[in-house]
Structure formats: structure tokens, C-alpha cells
Amino acid sequence: MEIPGSVVVVTGASSGIGRAAAQELLRRGATVVGVARDAGALAELEGRGLVPAPADVSDFAAVEGVVREAVDRFGRIDAWVNCAGVVEFGAFLDVPLDDVRRVLDVDLMGYVHGCRAVLPGMVERDRGVIVNVSSILGVVALPYGAAYSMAKFAIRALGVSLRQELRTSGVHGVRVGTVLPAAIDTPIWRDAANRSGARPRLAAPTYAPERVARIVVDQIRRPRREVVAGGVLGRLLLLQHKVWPESAERVFAAEVARYILARGGGPADDPGTLYAPPDHPRRVHDGWNGPGRERARALAAGLGLAAAIGAAVGLARR
């Protein structure tokens, strides 16, 4: 699919990866319809060409309305990028069930709603691309973030199911691709709901949202099944998990406990942005870690993971 002149809907367009993807698509000449709860944040991008469509993706009627208005105005939707998301930190037994449902309603059902609303028109035209932004946390789950990881695992399953159904139905012009970002420097972690009692921080190395945005655009141009976005460390973690799952899970859990949730003094009942947008300006980046520190931690973590993978391979051969 050619990007210039295409009509693309991006959910979660108010900040982070979604905002970066919307800006990258606009830069390349696409007509972009931006979906988010935060109408003010979308209005900031309207001057750059974005078509704002304020909506909560957990509301299927609202998502259907976005599709209807976009088709009425532009005649079609060529691509749909599911990127809206929220996260909550806290032990599984401490997070209220209402909060678990809310995370799943946004992070999973929001994607389901997007696919259900846009697919009929794409199937009828036998043309279109859906890009679902999952996470490497959809392969190696995040401790103290069960609902978020459950959604990211399910998003991968959604993509697999849709690809198979489209193929067996003889619909060859509609493609579904998934993107798995690693640790990305966006505000989602600072805006997260929090019942952990700590102040979460994003472990380095972190990567720029623009890197993921370019991969999202490439998925629209040439859809692939699943693509990892975010440098060598994320790929090493996934490789380690494939070769020696228990080791990867232990390493990751230790990193979460040692660094991400190591600082105390955090809230035990902060709803974050689960139920409403934040009252501060939205942005793409959030300033996690410096480049020098990122490189040093990336090298150390990469060497550690490489050693673990080597040990796992040796054990498997034995």
C-alpha cells in the first residue's frame, strides 16, 4: 500500500507511540484520523493536518461512529492502527477487579472494537491493512502488570485468528500485522494506574517512539505477521524465552523487582489515566534515562542475556 494519499485511522493518537505514528503518517502524505479520549490533545495535532475523532475505544458504538464518519468524509479507510492503551501496576491480588476489566476493555476490547468496525468495509473492498500494536510483554509477561500483559498476549492471538480467517475465506487483499515494541520512552508508564506502593520507572535501554512509528508505517506498506520494534535487547529477551523460558522469566522478574519497582514511596490507590485523560499536556516522549546510560545498560544486559542464551543452548545440546 502506498502511504501518500491513503486514509489511515490511528487510535491512541494523543500521546506516545500512537501520536508518533500519526505524525509519521502525516509527514509521509497520508490522511490521518486520530482517535483518543483527549479531544484537546487531538486538537493540538489538527493544525498539522490530523482529523480529530475524539472517542473512547472501549465504547463500540463510538468506534463505529468513527468508521462511519471517516467513510462518509473520505470514501474509505485504507488502514487502521490499533494503539490505544492504559496500564496499571500492582500485585494481582491487590488490583481491584473493576480496574482489571478497565485495562482489558481499553487494551484488548478497544482493539476488538476497531477490527470489528473497520473489517466489513475492508472485506467488501478486498483491500486494507490492520496494524495491532502489542508488546514484547505479550510474549514475556510483566510481573505486577498482569492485566496489561494479558491484553498484549490476546492481541497477538487476535492477529493470528484474523489472518487465518481471512485466508480461509478467500480474502487476500486485507492484511493484519502485529508490532511488538520493547521498552519505549512514552508517558504511558508515568501515567499508569498504580497500586504497587512504589514509583515505577522504565528500565533502560529505552527506545524512541519514532522508531516504532516507522515500523508501524512499514507494516502498512508491506504487512508482515509480527515485527519486534526496539533494538537488540528486546530480541535477545524473546530469543532467550524461546530457548529457555524459565530463565527469561526469572531474569525479567528480577529486573522488575530490582529496578522498575525498587523505589518505595509510591501511591497505593492512584487510578492514573484508567478512567480519564491526564490533566497535563500530552506528548510523544517522557524523558526516561539518558543516551549514555542507555548504551551502558544495553551492553551489560545484552552480554548477560547472551551468556544465558549460550548456557541454555549448551544445556539443550547436552
N, C-alpha and C positions, 0 to 999 in steps of 0.2 A: 504494500500500500504506500502510495506517495503521501508524504506529510503535508506539503503545501496544498491548500485548498480543501483539506479534509475537515470533517466535523467530528470533534472529539469531546466527550464528556469526562471530566475528572472529578471524582468525589474526594473529599478531604482536601480541597484546594485552598483552604485558608492558611495552612502552615505546613512546615516540614517537607516531606517528600512530595505530597500532593501539590503544594504550592510551587515547588521547584519543577515538577513535571509540567504543570500548567504554563509556567514561564518559558520552559524549553520548547514546548509545542507552539506557543505564540511566536517565539523567536524564529521558528522554522516555517512559519506561514500557515499554521492550522487555525481554524476557528475553534475556540475552546469555550465550552460551557463549564463553569466552575460550580461545584456543589459543596455546600458546607452549612453548618448551623449559623455561623458567624457572618451575618449579612454585611457588617462593617468591614470585616477583613476582605470579603469578596469585592466590596466597593473600591477598596484601595487598588485592586488589580483591574478594575473596569477601565481606568484611563489608559491601560496598556493593551486594551483590546479584549479582555476577558468578558464573557457574557455571564453575569452572575445569576445563579439559580439557588437561592437560599432554601435549604431543606434538611431535615433530619433523616439520614438514610435508614434509621430503624423504623420509619413510617413508610410502608409500602405504597400507600396512596400518594404520598408526597413524591416518592421516586417515580411513580407512574406519571405524575404531573410534569416532572422534569422532562421525561421522554416525550410526552405529548407536546409540550411547548417547543422543545428543540426540533422535533419533526415538523411541526406546523410552521416554524420560522425558517428552517434551513432545508427541509425536504427529506432529511435522512440523518442517521447517526452512523458514522463510519467506524468509530472505535469508542470503547468505554473502558475507563481506567478506574478500578475499584481500589481506593487508597485510604478511605476514612478509617480512623481508628482511635481507640482510647485504651488506657492500661491502668491496672491497679496493682499496687504492691501490698503484700500481706500474706500471712500463713493461711493455708487453705481453710483451716477451722476458724479463723478469725474474720474472714471476709464475709459480710452478710450475703445471703442468697440473692437478695434484690440487686446487689452490686454485681454478682456473678452474671445474673441474667442481663443486666445492662451492658456489660462488656461483650457478651455473646450477641446481644441484639444489634450492637453497632458493628463490631469487628467481624462477625460471621453473617448474621441475618442481613446486615447492610449490603454485603456482597451478594447474597442470595437475591435480595430485592433488586439490585442493579441488574443482575443476569436475567431474572425473570421478566423485568420490564423491557429490556432492550433486545433480548434474543428474538422474540417473534418477528420484529421488523427486519432484523439481520437475516433470519432464516428465509423469510419471504423474498428478500433480495438476493439471497445466497452470496452475501458479501458482508464482511465486518470482522472486527477483532475485539476480543475482550482480554484485558490485562489485569490480573489479580495480583496485588502486592501482598505476599505472605511474609515470611521471615525465616532466617535460619533457626529461629526459635520454634518454627513449625517442624523441625527435624530433631533438635536437641532442646527439650522443654526448659523453660525458665522457672527455677525454684522461686517460690513466693510471688509467682505471677501465673498461676495455673489457668485462669480464665483466658488470659491473653494467648498463652501457648495453645490451649485447646482450640481457640478460634483459628490460629495460624496453621495448625495441623489440618483442621477441617477445610480450610481454604484450598490447600493442596489437593485434598480429596475431591472437592468441588470441581477443580480444574480437570482432574483425571476423568471424572464421571462425564462431564460435559464433552470432553474431547471424544470419548468413546461413543456417546450417544449421537453426536453429530456425524461421526464417521459411519456408524452402522445405519444411520438414517439417510445416508447419501448426500448430506450437506457438506460439500467440500470447500465452499467459499467462506465459511465462518470459522475462525481460528480462536483458540483460547490458550493464552500463555500465562505463566506464573513467574513472579520475580521474588527472590529470597534475599532481602537485604541483610547485611551483618549489622554491626553497631554503627548507627548513623547519627550524626550530630544534628538532632532536631529537638524541638521543645516538648515532644510527647512525654519524655521521661520526667522533666521538671513539672509538667502539668498533670502528671499521673495522680489518680486517687491513691491514698496511702494509709494503710493500717498496719504498717510494719514497725512503727516506733523508731525508725531510722530515717536518715535523709539520703535517699538513693542517688547515686551518681553513675554516670555511664563510663564503663571501663574502656580505656584505650586499648588498641587503636580505634579511633572513630573515623568515619569517612564522610565526605561531603554529600549532602542530599543531591547535589547536581550530578554526581556520579550515578546515583540510582535513576535520576530523571532521564539521563541519556540512555540508560539500559531500557527503561520503560518505552521510550520513543523507538528504540531499535526493535523492541518486541512488537510494536505496532507495524513497523516497516517489514520485518521478517520474523514472524512469530515462531518461537521455539517453546518446547514443552516446559522446561524450568531453567531459570538462569539465576546464578548466585551473583549478588551485587555487593561489593565491599572489600575487595582485596584478598590477599593470600590467607590471612588468619581465619576468616570465615570458611574458606575452602578446606583448610587444614583441619578445622574442627569437624566439618562434615565427613572428611575422609577418615579421621580417627573414629568417628561414630560408626562409620560403615565397617571398619576393620575390627574395632574393639569398643562396642557401645558402652559397656560398663565403665571403662576407663574415661571415655569422653564425658560421660555424665558426672563422674566423680570430680574430674578436673573443673568442669563448668560450675558445679555446685560449690566447690571450694573457692572459686573466683568470685562468685556471687557473695558468699559469706565473708570473704576476706576483704573485698574491695567495694562492691556495689552497695551492700547493705551494712558495711562495717561501722559507719558513723551513727552514733545514737542521737538523741535529742530531736528526733523527728516526730511528726504527728501520729496519732493512733486512730484518727477518725476524719481525715481530710478527704472530701469527695472529689477533689480535683476538678477535672472537666468532664466527669462522667455524665452529669445531668445538665450542664450548661457550659457555654464557651467561657474562657477566662476573661477577666476584666482588663487585661493588659494587651498591648499591641501584638498582633500575630507576626511571625517571621519564619524564615526558612531555617536558619541556623540557631544554635543556642550556646555556642562557645565552649563546648566540652573539650578540655585538655588542649595543650599546645602542640605544635607540629614536632618539636624536638622530643618531647616526652612521648608523643605518639610513636615516633620511629623507634625509640629505645624499647618501649614496651612491646611493640610489634616484633622486633627482633628477638627479644627474650622469650616472648610467648610462642613465636614461630619455632625457635630452636627446641623449646620444651615439648611442643606438640610433635615436632618431627621425631624427637627421641622416643616419645610414647608410641608413635606410629611404627617406628622401627622395631621397638620391643614387641609390639603386637604382631607384626609380620613374622618376626623370628619365632614367637610363640606358636603362631598358626602353622608355620612350616614344621616345627617340632612335633 
